[in-house]
């Protein structure tokens, strides 16, 4: 599963999503309803920095 990373400016942290992934609680990650999960900067692929990420605002669940 490929992760898509972004910078959550609301929480000031790296986040990721797994497009098309169905979670145990019934949520499905889609482009219309992304499910952003917290990540660490160390999780980023080699050569990718926080400055390279697009900015998103994840909702508090």
Long-range contacts (C-beta under 8 A, 24 or more apart in sequence): 3-39, 3-43, 5-39, 5-43, 5-44, 5-45, 5-48, 5-53, 6-36, 6-53, 6-54, 6-55, 6-56, 7-50, 7-53, 7-54, 7-55, 7-56, 8-36, 8-55, 8-56, 8-57, 8-58, 9-55, 9-56, 9-57, 10-57, 10-58, 11-38, 11-58, 13-38, 13-39, 14-38, 14-39, 14-40, 14-41, 14-43, 14-44, 14-50, 14-53, 15-39, 15-56, 15-58, 16-43
